[in-house]
Amino acid sequence: MLLALAALAIPQASRGAAFGDLDNDGDIDVVVENLDGTPMILRNNGGNQKHWISLELVGSKSNRLAIGARVKAIAGSLVQVDEVRSGGSYLSQNDLRIHFGLGNANTVDRLEIRWPSGRTQVLSDLAANHFYVVKESAGVVAPEKTRPAGVVVGPRPWSLANDQRSMTNDQMVKYNNDFLRPNFQSALIRYSGDRRIA
Ligand SMILES: [Ca+2]
């Protein structure tokens, strides 16, 4: 909380915000687009005390990005619904993966996907704290099954060993320098408690 309060207390005019799990550690980070300044990354370092699940949907009959797909996740008495959306805040695009916080539940008992094609798909007993790629009609698939051969993307969860899924600070800085800064002139700001350290 101190981190968020400190970052949000910086006086500046901002116009857009994009939300996504930049470092693939299971929590949502934020990129804020500032007026007359570089974008600012608010990396969520608050610690993952609760469970979560992340879903990348790949359409086959539906559009490939599954824009418009509606997902219902049931974990015990917890029922949540979300959609894959295009756009978001001003000049911003959120992570297309759907992220559900699960509280203390360590399993999603039932997952219902209503694809834009009209098809409904049901999955069950998905373990928490994992990234899943779900292909329309095929179910959970290996991520490389959804990529054209030879396509290389930036650091993604499936490129890291399961026990090394979370980026270290050094990896995050490298990611910022290699992938974000050349395109967006990002500024990675880190805090220790409420004190800015970089
Ligand atoms: Ca994160």
Residues whose N, C-alpha, C, O or C-beta is under 5 A from the ligand:
A	BS01	CA	D21 L22 D23 N24 D25 G26 D27 I28 D29 N44
